Amino acid sequence: MPQGTINMVVEKKQLILIVEDQNKLAKVLQDYLQEAGYRTHWLADGAEVVPWVKANTPELILLDIMLPGKDGMAICRELRGFSNVPIIMVTAKVEEIDRLLGLELGADDYICKPFSPREVVARTKAILRRINVTDSTPMQAPRLELDHEKYNATLNGQPLDLTPIEFRLLDALHAQPGRVFSRDRLLDVIYEDHRVVTDRTVDSHIKNLRRKIQSICSEDVIRSIYGVGYKLEI
């Protein structure tokens, strides 16, 4: 018997949930992720994902879009109702609208088939590394100031070069942070002459406003609520 006691600290491996209905592809992803030092769990049926996540705590989910039982878009939307777990959407659909929709629903990244398993591992490491840095660094809430007389806005002391419509849009959201505004309500705010435009016009202005905000603050403070509208989280 050794005279001393050796204290060993065993680091728990991070758990990655793979949601993929192609057995061979799922097995390859498992092999590469496990080789990279992660634990993995595999589900092939979309209907099983939400109950499993509620009962477990994965550090990241690789989520295919085309699944039996429930598709990946619906799963992502439902997960975002109760969890901030990072989600990488895996898709064979390469159209831009599919990519944007996946990210609007709350996905953190996407990767298109066919792909290299090494790229999946690299994306996984990058997201988890970024989250670990964020968790260890205290974050200050973004500071937004609006000057209604000059139609000027600053974020964290830096000017936002906004159009009048973008200013009115941001002003409406900022007046009631956390409130979800429908597209119709926002149209009434940004177009005082009540001109006839499609509600997708709001989406275009939101996209431009987000781009300008994120040029100063990496945090996405305008949250899309699927099927309803937008709210400001600041």
C-alpha positions as a Markdown table, in Angstrom:
| # | Residue | x | y | z |
|---|---|---|---|---|
| 1 | Met | 0.0 | 0.0 | 0.0 |
| 2 | Pro | 1.4 | 3.4 | -0.8 |
| 3 | Gln | 2.1 | 5.6 | 2.2 |
| 4 | Gly | 0.6 | 8.8 | 0.8 |
| 5 | Thr | -2.8 | 9.5 | -0.8 |
| 6 | Ile | -2.9 | 10.7 | -4.4 |
| 7 | Asn | -5.7 | 13.2 | -5.1 |
| 8 | Met | -6.8 | 13.0 | -8.7 |
| 9 | Val | -9.1 | 15.5 | -10.3 |
| 10 | Val | -10.9 | 14.0 | -13.2 |
| 11 | Glu | -12.4 | 16.7 | -15.5 |
| 12 | Lys | -15.9 | 15.8 | -16.7 |
| 13 | Lys | -16.1 | 15.7 | -20.5 |
| 14 | Gln | -18.5 | 18.1 | -22.2 |
| 15 | Leu | -21.6 | 16.4 | -23.6 |
| 16 | Ile | -22.6 | 16.9 | -27.2 |
| 17 | Leu | -26.1 | 15.9 | -28.4 |
| 18 | Ile | -26.1 | 14.7 | -32.0 |
| 19 | Val | -29.6 | 14.7 | -33.7 |
| 20 | Glu | -29.2 | 13.0 | -37.0 |
| 21 | Asp | -31.3 | 10.3 | -38.7 |
| 22 | Gln | -28.5 | 9.0 | -40.9 |
| 23 | Asn | -26.8 | 6.2 | -38.9 |
| 24 | Lys | -23.5 | 6.3 | -40.7 |
| 25 | Leu | -23.1 | 10.0 | -40.5 |
| 26 | Ala | -24.1 | 10.1 | -36.8 |
| 27 | Lys | -21.5 | 7.4 | -36.1 |
| 28 | Val | -18.8 | 9.4 | -37.9 |
| 29 | Leu | -19.6 | 12.5 | -35.9 |
| 30 | Gln | -19.6 | 10.5 | -32.7 |
| 31 | Asp | -16.2 | 9.1 | -33.5 |
| 32 | Tyr | -14.6 | 12.4 | -34.3 |
| 33 | Leu | -16.2 | 14.2 | -31.3 |
| 34 | Gln | -15.2 | 11.5 | -28.9 |
| 35 | Glu | -11.6 | 11.5 | -30.3 |
| 36 | Ala | -11.6 | 15.3 | -29.6 |
| 37 | Gly | -12.4 | 14.6 | -26.0 |
| 38 | Tyr | -16.2 | 15.0 | -25.9 |
| 39 | Arg | -19.0 | 12.7 | -24.7 |
| 40 | Thr | -21.8 | 12.2 | -27.1 |
| 41 | His | -25.4 | 11.1 | -27.2 |
| 42 | Trp | -27.2 | 10.3 | -30.4 |
| 43 | Leu | -30.9 | 10.7 | -31.2 |
| 44 | Ala | -32.5 | 9.9 | -34.6 |
| 45 | Asp | -36.1 | 10.9 | -34.0 |
| 46 | Gly | -36.9 | 14.6 | -33.7 |
| 47 | Ala | -39.8 | 14.0 | -31.3 |
| 48 | Glu | -37.3 | 12.7 | -28.7 |
| 49 | Val | -35.1 | 15.7 | -28.6 |
| 50 | Val | -37.0 | 18.2 | -26.4 |
| 51 | Pro | -37.8 | 15.7 | -23.6 |
| 52 | Trp | -34.2 | 14.4 | -23.6 |
| 53 | Val | -32.8 | 18.0 | -23.3 |
| 54 | Lys | -35.2 | 18.8 | -20.5 |
| 55 | Ala | -33.9 | 15.7 | -18.6 |
| 56 | Asn | -30.2 | 16.2 | -19.4 |
| 57 | Thr | -27.8 | 19.1 | -19.8 |
| 58 | Pro | -25.8 | 18.9 | -23.1 |
| 59 | Glu | -23.2 | 21.6 | -23.7 |
| 60 | Leu | -24.0 | 21.8 | -27.4 |
| 61 | Ile | -26.5 | 20.3 | -29.9 |
| 62 | Leu | -25.8 | 19.3 | -33.5 |
| 63 | Leu | -29.3 | 19.5 | -35.0 |
| 64 | Asp | -30.2 | 18.2 | -38.4 |
| 65 | Ile | -33.1 | 20.0 | -40.1 |
| 66 | Met | -34.7 | 17.1 | -41.9 |
| 67 | Leu | -35.8 | 14.6 | -39.3 |
| 68 | Pro | -38.6 | 12.1 | -38.7 |
| 69 | Gly | -41.0 | 13.0 | -35.9 |
| 70 | Lys | -40.3 | 16.7 | -35.8 |
| 71 | Asp | -38.1 | 18.9 | -38.0 |
| 72 | Gly | -35.1 | 20.7 | -36.7 |
| 73 | Met | -36.6 | 24.2 | -37.2 |
| 74 | Ala | -39.5 | 23.3 | -34.9 |
| 75 | Ile | -37.1 | 21.7 | -32.4 |
| 76 | Cys | -34.9 | 24.8 | -32.3 |
| 77 | Arg | -37.8 | 27.1 | -31.8 |
| 78 | Glu | -39.1 | 24.9 | -28.9 |
| 79 | Leu | -35.7 | 24.6 | -27.3 |
| 80 | Arg | -35.3 | 28.3 | -27.3 |
| 81 | Gly | -38.4 | 28.6 | -25.1 |
| 82 | Phe | -36.5 | 27.2 | -22.1 |
| 83 | Ser | -32.8 | 26.7 | -23.0 |
| 84 | Asn | -29.9 | 28.7 | -24.2 |
| 85 | Val | -27.8 | 25.6 | -25.1 |
| 86 | Pro | -25.7 | 26.3 | -28.2 |
| 87 | Ile | -27.2 | 24.8 | -31.4 |
| 88 | Ile | -25.4 | 24.1 | -34.7 |
| 89 | Met | -28.0 | 23.5 | -37.4 |
| 90 | Val | -26.9 | 20.8 | -39.9 |
| 91 | Thr | -28.7 | 21.1 | -43.2 |
| 92 | Ala | -28.6 | 19.9 | -46.8 |
| 93 | Lys | -30.7 | 23.0 | -47.7 |
| 94 | Val | -28.2 | 25.7 | -48.9 |
| 95 | Glu | -30.7 | 28.4 | -49.8 |
| 96 | Glu | -30.0 | 31.7 | -48.0 |
| 97 | Ile | -33.6 | 31.8 | -46.5 |
| 98 | Asp | -33.1 | 28.5 | -44.8 |
| 99 | Arg | -29.8 | 29.7 | -43.2 |
| 100 | Leu | -31.3 | 33.0 | -42.0 |
| 101 | Leu | -34.4 | 31.3 | -40.7 |
| 102 | Gly | -32.3 | 28.9 | -38.6 |
| 103 | Leu | -30.3 | 31.7 | -37.1 |
| 104 | Glu | -33.5 | 33.8 | -36.5 |
| 105 | Leu | -34.9 | 31.0 | -34.5 |
| 106 | Gly | -32.0 | 31.1 | -32.2 |
| 107 | Ala | -29.4 | 28.8 | -33.7 |
| 108 | Asp | -25.8 | 29.8 | -33.0 |
| 109 | Asp | -24.3 | 28.5 | -36.3 |
| 110 | Tyr | -25.1 | 26.3 | -39.3 |
| 111 | Ile | -23.1 | 23.9 | -41.4 |
| 112 | Cys | -24.2 | 22.5 | -44.8 |
| 113 | Lys | -24.0 | 18.9 | -46.0 |
| 114 | Pro | -21.7 | 17.5 | -47.3 |
| 115 | Phe | -19.2 | 18.6 | -44.7 |
| 116 | Ser | -15.9 | 17.5 | -43.2 |
| 117 | Pro | -16.3 | 16.0 | -39.7 |
| 118 | Arg | -13.2 | 17.9 | -38.7 |
| 119 | Glu | -15.0 | 21.2 | -39.6 |
| 120 | Val | -17.9 | 20.2 | -37.3 |
| 121 | Val | -15.4 | 19.5 | -34.5 |
| 122 | Ala | -13.7 | 22.9 | -35.2 |
| 123 | Arg | -17.0 | 24.7 | -35.1 |
| 124 | Thr | -18.0 | 22.9 | -31.9 |
| 125 | Lys | -14.7 | 23.9 | -30.2 |
| 126 | Ala | -15.0 | 27.5 | -31.3 |
| 127 | Ile | -18.5 | 28.0 | -29.9 |
| 128 | Leu | -17.8 | 26.3 | -26.6 |
| 129 | Arg | -14.6 | 28.2 | -26.3 |
| 130 | Arg | -16.4 | 31.5 | -26.9 |
| 131 | Ile | -19.1 | 30.6 | -24.3 |
| 132 | Asn | -16.5 | 29.7 | -21.7 |
| 133 | Val | -14.8 | 33.1 | -22.2 |
| 134 | Thr | -18.1 | 34.9 | -22.0 |
| 135 | Asp | -19.1 | 33.0 | -18.8 |
| 136 | Ser | -15.8 | 33.9 | -17.1 |
| 137 | Thr | -15.9 | 37.6 | -18.1 |
| 138 | Pro | -18.4 | 39.9 | -16.4 |
| 139 | Met | -20.6 | 41.6 | -19.1 |
| 140 | Gln | -21.8 | 45.1 | -18.9 |
| 141 | Ala | -25.3 | 45.9 | -20.3 |
| 142 | Pro | -25.1 | 47.9 | -23.5 |
| 143 | Arg | -25.8 | 51.6 | -22.9 |
| 144 | Leu | -28.2 | 53.1 | -25.4 |
| 145 | Glu | -29.0 | 56.8 | -25.5 |
| 146 | Leu | -31.5 | 58.5 | -27.9 |
| 147 | Asp | -31.7 | 62.2 | -28.7 |
| 148 | His | -35.2 | 62.8 | -30.0 |
| 149 | Glu | -34.6 | 66.4 | -31.1 |
| 150 | Lys | -31.6 | 65.6 | -33.3 |
| 151 | Tyr | -32.7 | 62.1 | -34.2 |
| 152 | Asn | -29.3 | 60.8 | -33.0 |
| 153 | Ala | -28.5 | 57.6 | -31.1 |
| 154 | Thr | -25.4 | 56.4 | -29.4 |
| 155 | Leu | -24.5 | 52.9 | -28.2 |
| 156 | Asn | -21.8 | 52.6 | -25.5 |
| 157 | Gly | -20.9 | 56.2 | -26.3 |
| 158 | Gln | -20.4 | 55.6 | -30.0 |
| 159 | Pro | -22.8 | 57.1 | -32.6 |
| 160 | Leu | -25.2 | 54.9 | -34.5 |
| 161 | Asp | -25.6 | 56.2 | -38.0 |
| 162 | Leu | -29.4 | 55.7 | -38.3 |
| 163 | Thr | -31.9 | 56.7 | -40.9 |
| 164 | Pro | -35.0 | 58.4 | -39.6 |
| 165 | Ile | -37.0 | 55.2 | -40.0 |
| 166 | Glu | -34.4 | 53.2 | -38.2 |
| 167 | Phe | -34.4 | 55.8 | -35.4 |
| 168 | Arg | -38.1 | 55.6 | -35.0 |
| 169 | Leu | -38.0 | 51.8 | -35.0 |
| 170 | Leu | -35.3 | 51.7 | -32.3 |
| 171 | Asp | -37.1 | 54.4 | -30.3 |
| 172 | Ala | -40.3 | 52.3 | -30.2 |
| 173 | Leu | -38.5 | 49.2 | -29.1 |
| 174 | His | -36.4 | 51.1 | -26.5 |
| 175 | Ala | -39.5 | 52.8 | -25.0 |
| 176 | Gln | -40.7 | 49.4 | -23.8 |
| 177 | Pro | -37.8 | 47.0 | -23.5 |
| 178 | Gly | -38.9 | 43.4 | -23.3 |
| 179 | Arg | -42.3 | 44.1 | -25.0 |
| 180 | Val | -42.9 | 42.1 | -28.2 |
| 181 | Phe | -44.0 | 44.4 | -31.0 |
| 182 | Ser | -45.9 | 42.9 | -34.0 |
| 183 | Arg | -44.7 | 43.9 | -37.5 |
| 184 | Asp | -48.0 | 45.7 | -38.0 |
| 185 | Arg | -47.5 | 47.8 | -34.9 |
| 186 | Leu | -44.0 | 48.7 | -35.9 |
| 187 | Leu | -45.2 | 49.7 | -39.4 |
| 188 | Asp | -47.5 | 52.2 | -37.7 |
| 189 | Val | -44.6 | 53.6 | -35.8 |
| 190 | Ile | -42.0 | 53.9 | -38.6 |
| 191 | Tyr | -44.4 | 55.2 | -41.3 |
| 192 | Glu | -46.3 | 58.1 | -40.0 |
| 193 | Asp | -48.1 | 58.6 | -43.3 |
| 194 | His | -49.5 | 55.1 | -43.0 |
| 195 | Arg | -48.4 | 54.2 | -46.5 |
| 196 | Val | -49.1 | 50.7 | -47.8 |
| 197 | Val | -46.1 | 48.5 | -47.5 |
| 198 | Thr | -45.6 | 44.8 | -46.8 |
| 199 | Asp | -44.9 | 43.7 | -43.2 |
| 200 | Arg | -41.6 | 42.2 | -44.5 |
| 201 | Thr | -40.4 | 45.8 | -44.9 |
| 202 | Val | -39.9 | 45.8 | -41.1 |
| 203 | Asp | -37.7 | 42.7 | -41.4 |
| 204 | Ser | -35.4 | 44.7 | -43.8 |
| 205 | His | -35.2 | 47.6 | -41.4 |
| 206 | Ile | -34.5 | 45.3 | -38.5 |
| 207 | Lys | -31.7 | 43.6 | -40.4 |
| 208 | Asn | -30.0 | 47.0 | -41.1 |
| 209 | Leu | -30.5 | 48.2 | -37.5 |
| 210 | Arg | -29.0 | 44.9 | -36.2 |
| 211 | Arg | -26.0 | 45.3 | -38.5 |
| 212 | Lys | -25.3 | 48.8 | -37.2 |
| 213 | Ile | -25.8 | 47.9 | -33.6 |
| 214 | Gln | -23.5 | 44.8 | -33.9 |
| 215 | Ser | -20.8 | 46.9 | -35.4 |
| 216 | Ile | -20.5 | 48.4 | -32.0 |
| 217 | Cys | -21.9 | 45.7 | -29.7 |
| 218 | Ser | -21.5 | 42.1 | -30.5 |
| 219 | Glu | -24.5 | 41.2 | -28.4 |
| 220 | Asp | -27.7 | 40.7 | -30.4 |
| 221 | Val | -30.1 | 43.0 | -28.4 |
| 222 | Ile | -33.0 | 42.8 | -30.9 |
| 223 | Arg | -34.7 | 39.4 | -30.4 |
| 224 | Ser | -37.0 | 37.8 | -33.0 |
| 225 | Ile | -40.1 | 36.1 | -31.7 |
| 226 | Tyr | -41.1 | 33.6 | -34.3 |
| 227 | Gly | -44.5 | 34.3 | -35.8 |
| 228 | Val | -45.0 | 37.4 | -33.6 |
| 229 | Gly | -42.5 | 40.2 | -34.1 |
| 230 | Tyr | -39.5 | 41.7 | -32.3 |
| 231 | Lys | -38.4 | 42.9 | -28.9 |
| 232 | Leu | -35.4 | 44.8 | -27.5 |
| 233 | Glu | -33.4 | 43.2 | -24.7 |
| 234 | Ile | -31.3 | 45.9 | -23.3 |
